[in-house]
Each structure stands twice: as structure tokens, then as C-alpha cells.
Amino acid sequence: MHWWEYPAMNQNKITQPYDVGIVLSGGMAVNDPEMSRINFRSSTDRFLQALNLYKSKKIKKIMLVGGDARLFKNDEKESELLKKYMVLIGISDTDIIAETQSQNTYQNAIYSKKILLEKFPKGKYLLITSGYHIKRAKACFKKAGINVVPYSVDRRAGKTKHDFDFLFIPSVETLCSWNGLFHEWLGYFSYLIMGYI
């Protein structure tokens, strides 16, 4: 995982704020009407780190990117759910942009481009997504003609450990990480073949 994940950036090294922090949602939230709440899932670190960057004045606006990634669509748009939650916790509605049409990383870049060029044509953009996802996401935005600076979050590879139990005792968590990595490799090479990157 170390060699695939994009290196993280210390937020204190951001001296000039970015106009927009672009958050790729990636299935992190789903509505639970029975409980009257949003359930957060994996990749939620993308959302939390964006909130931190906004509160620290490292980004001026938060752009939530992602509609419904399921094959059979419904009316539930993930970026709208996240926007409602942000407003609920006190973020100004005027500082949140929701892109609701995209269903995959390629479309994230295409649909985001339209909004960014319309609202922030000369802006500086910070791309906030999981470390293992950045290579594909950055390549999609580059292909779409949008220059982004990657901000790696939700990192799976930590500091290398040399403890006996870490090196020799099998871990279900490691198998889950490998599953995510295989999914990302497949996505990257599929996009390469299709000309998306």
C-alpha cells in the first residue's frame, strides 16, 4: 500500500488558501429515514478533513462531488445529503457547492469542471480524496483540463511496524485493505484502457 498511496501534505504548509476544496464522496454517506439521520461509512475522513481545512481557512469553499453511484438510480444524491449535514452543523450554505450528477471518478472530473469553470475560472483547487484513490482521481481531472493539487486523506498505509504480531499474525483489516487496493488497480487500468486518464 505504501508505494501506491499518494503522500500526505501537512496542512500547515498551505500558506495561501485554495479557492475550492473538491471532496470526492465515494459512497461515504447514506440517508437513514427510519432513524432520521445520515449514516457515515468508509471514506468519511475525506469529509472530516475538508471540514478541518475549511475551519482552518485553508480552503474558501467546499465542493461536494457525487450523485448516486448505484446501477439503478434513486433520488438520493450523496453530495446533497452531505451538504444538508454541513449546514446542520453550522457551515454557511453559500460556502458549499454540491455536484449531484456524477456516478464515478471520471464523471466527478467532467461534471466538476463545468461548475469550476463557471464559478471559479481562475481558482486554485485542492483535490481531497483517499490516498489510494488520488492517482486515478488526479489523472481524471488532468485529462479533463483541471489543474488540482492532491490532498491525501483516509490513508491506509501507516508507519512501517516491525512488531512480531504485525509481521506474522494474519489480519482481517489487511485483507480489507488489499480488497480496496485491487478495486483501485482495476479502476485505474480500466480507465487507462477507456481513455479516461
Buried (B, 14 or more C-beta within 10 A) or exposed (E): BEEBBBEEBEBEEBEEBBBBBBBBBBEBBEBEEEEEEBEBEEBBBBBBBBBEBBEEEBBBBBBBBBBBBEEEEEEBBBBBBBBBBBEEEEBEEEBBBBBBBBBBBBBBBBBBBEBBEEEBEEBBBBBBBBBBBBBBBBBBBEBBEBEBEBBBBBBBBEEEEEEEEEEEEEEEEEEEBEEBBEEBBEBBEEBEEEEBB
